[in-house]
Amino acid sequence: MVALGPRGYLKDHRDGAPGMTGIGAVVMAMIMTPVELIGKIVKPFALCLRLFANMTAGHFVILSLSA
């Protein structure tokens, strides 16, 4: 977002699929814009949860091997 600026960042996610024109492009943009924005918000939380689970599993393996 820093490199593109807010307008360029949103324009990048607002555009439809390449090669689509007319009503298909508008419908695709209306569907995909919220999906892309939700994905950008959810991704850091999902990665955080995966990291926590991997670290916890590693600790459990170490504890079970040492016990």
N, C-alpha and C positions, 0 to 999 in steps of 0.2 A: 504494500500500500504506500510505503514511503517513496519507492521509485516511480510508481505510476501516478501518485496523487489520488485523492478520493474519487475524482471524476473518472480517471482512467481505470482505476480498480473496479468501480461499479460497471463501467462500460464493458470491461472484459468479461464480466459475469452476466451481463444483460444480453449480449449478442446471441443469436440463435446458432443453429448448426450451419457450418459452411456449405454453401451450395443450395440451401433452402431459400425459397422466395415466397412472397405472398402470405396468405393466411396460415400456412404451415409454419413459417418462420415465427409469426406472431404467437401462435399457440405454443410452439416449442419454447420460446423465450419466456412466456408467462408461466409455464410449468417448471422450467429449469432454473429460473432465477431464485425462487425461494429455496429450492433444493440445494443449490450451490451455496447460498448464504447460510443455511442451517448447517451444512457440512463444514463450513469454515468455523462455525462456532462450536460444534460438537467434537471436532477432531482433537483439539488439545485435551479435552476431558477424557476421551477414549484412550488416548496415548498415555495419559497419567494413570488411568486405571490399569492398563496393561503393564506398565512399569512397576506399579505397586504389586500386582499379582506375581510377576516374575521375581521380584525381590523377595517376596514372602515365600514363594515356592523354593527358592534357593536356600533360604534360611531353614526351612523345614527339612530339606534334603541334608544339609550339613548337620542339623540336630539329630536326625534319624541315623546318620552314619556314625556320629560320635557316641550315640547312646548304646 
